[in-house]
Amino acid sequence: MTCSHLDTIRPVTPSAAGCEDCLRTGSWWVHLRLCRTCGHVGCCDDSPNRHARAHFQTTGHPIIEGYDPPEGWGWCYVDQQGVDIGAPTPYPGPIPRFV
């Protein structure tokens, strides 16, 4: 099966130097995920608040990139499969995971 959302992958500017929602609330994260539709930086599903998934559920933006450090992989929430994102988005790191 081929992901049907590859056309949503865009070059993006990261929205924050960490999970933007955790930074706002003073929470912490395990790993970062970058929305490849709009650049929202959220925390992974292993993090307490799962902000990347919450962003997908709110916006419908389907594809994320493993982002800290750039891991070179993408994931489509809708099709539940890995996708080729091309060149990883540059990461400004290191940034603290625990605020």
KAJO-V494473 format. One record per backbone hydrogen bond with DSSP energy under -1.0 kcal/mol. CO is the residue of the C=O (numbers start at 0). NH is the residue of the N-H. E is the energy in kcal/mol with one decimal. If there is no record, write none. Layout:
# KAJO-V494473
CO/NH/E  CO/NH/E
This chain:
# KAJO-V494473
4/7/-2.3  5/8/-1.5  18/22/-2.8  19/23/-1.4  20/24/-1.8  21/25/-1.9  21/26/-1.5  30/43/-2.1  31/66/-2.2  32/41/-2.7  33/64/-1.7  34/38/-1.8  35/9/-2.7  38/14/-2.6  39/34/-2.7  40/19/-2.1  41/32/-3.1  42/51/-2.4  43/46/-1.5  49/53/-2.1  50/54/-2.3  51/55/-2.0  52/56/-2.8  53/57/-2.0  54/58/-2.9  55/59/-3.0  61/76/-2.9  62/35/-2.7  63/74/-2.0  64/33/-2.3  65/70/-1.9  72/65/-1.9  73/82/-1.8  74/63/-2.3  75/79/-1.2  75/80/-1.1  80/75/-2.6  82/73/-1.2  96/28/-2.1
